[in-house]
Amino acid sequence: MNLIVYRVCLLPLTVVGLSLGLWAYFAPLHWYSTFPGMGMTWLPVLGPYNEHFVKDVGAMFLALGALSAVAVYHVGNRAVVVITATAWSIFNALHLIYHVGMLHMYGARDAALNAVSLSSLLVVSLLLLVPGRGHTGG
C-alpha cells in the first residue's frame, strides 16, 4: 500500500464521520427521522427516538471524522493511520454485526444497502491496516 491508497481510504471515512456527526449532533430528530436520506428511513424501525443517544452517536462520528482528518493530514505517520484504522475497524465491525442481525426488519433494497454500505466501510478501514512499502509496522 502507498500513501495515495491510504488517503483514498481515509477520505470517505472522514466524510462519513464528519457529515453524519454534524447531522446527528446538530439536527438529531431530523437525522433519526430521515437517515440515510433519499426517501429512505432506516432508524425508526430499530426503536424509539432518544435525543441523548442520537447526540452521543453524532459526537462519536464527529470524533472519528476528526481523527480521520488528522490522519489524512499526517498520512505519512504510520502510527496515526493505524490508530485511526483500528478505531474505525472496531466500530465498523461491531456496527456491521449488529445490523446484520437487524436486516430482517427492512425490505430487500434497504437490507442490501445496509449490508453493502456497512461492509464497505469495514473493508476501507481494514485496508488502512495493510502495511505500506517500507513500513515494518511501527
N, C-alpha and C positions, 0 to 999 in steps of 0.2 A: 504494500500500500504506500501511497505517497501523500504529500500534504494536500494536493488538489482533491484527492479522493476523500481525505478527512474533512476538508471544507465542504465538499458536496454532501457529505453525510451530516455534518453539523448544522448546515444552513436550514434544512427542513425541521430539525429538532428545535432550533432557535425560533423559527417562525411559528411552529405549533405551540411551543411553550409560551412565548410572549403573547400571541394572538388569543389563545384560549385563556390564558391567565388574566389578561386585561379584560376580556369579555366577561368571564365568570366573576371576577372580583368586583368590577365596576357596574355590571348590569346582571346581577345574579339571577333574578327571576326571568329575565329575557333569555339568558344562556340556558337555564333549566328548561324553559318552555319551548325553545326553538333549536337547540343543538341537535344535529350538526348544521342545520340550515337547509336551504334549497327545498323547503317544504317538508323536510323530514324532522321528526321529533323522537329522539331515542331515549331521553331521560325520564319522562313522566311514567312510562311503563315499569320502571325499576323501583319506584317508590315515591312517596310524597316529597314536596319541596321543603327544603330546610336551608334558610339563608346562611346560617353559620357554616354548615357543611359545604355549601357551594362556594362561599368566600374562602374557606380553607383550601378547597381544591384549586381555586383561582390563584391563591398565594403560592401553593406548591408548584403550579405550572409556571408562574412568574419566576420563581426561584430557579427551576430547571431551565427556563428560557434564558435567564440572565447568566447562569453558569455556562450554557451553550454559547452565548455571545462572547463571553470571556475566552472560551476555548477556540472560537473562530479567530479571534484576535491573536491568541497565543498558540496557534495550531502547531507551531514547531516545538512546543514544550510538551513532550510525550506524557508527562505526569498529569498535566491539566486535561489533556484529551482522554486519558484513561479514567481519571476521576469522573469526568463528565459522562463518558460511556458507561461506566459502572452504575452511576446513579440512574441514568435513563434506562439501562438494561434491566435493573432490578424492578423499577417501576413498570416498564413496558411488559416484562414477563408476567408479573403478578396481575397487572391490569388485563392482559390478554386471557390469562387463566380464568379470572373471574367472569369476563364477558363471554367466553366460550360456553360457560355453563348457563348463560342467560340468553343465548341465541334463539332458543325456542319461543321466546316472548315476542319475537319480531317476525315480520313477513320475510319471504325469501330474499328480496332485494336488500332490505336493511340488515338482515343477518349476514349476508355475503359482504356488504360494505363494511360492517363492523369487523368481521374476521380479517378481511384484506387490509383495512387501514391499520388496525392494531398490530397485525403480524408484520406489516411493512415497517412500522415504527420500531418494532423489536429488531428486525433484521438490520436496519440502518444503525441502531445503537450498538448492536453486536459487531458490525463491521469496523467500528472505531476501535475495537479491542484487538484487531489483527495488527501485529507489529509492522511498521513500515520498514523500508530498506534502510539498513544501518542502525536500526533500533534493536537493542537487546532486551528491552523490557523496562528499563529504568526511566 
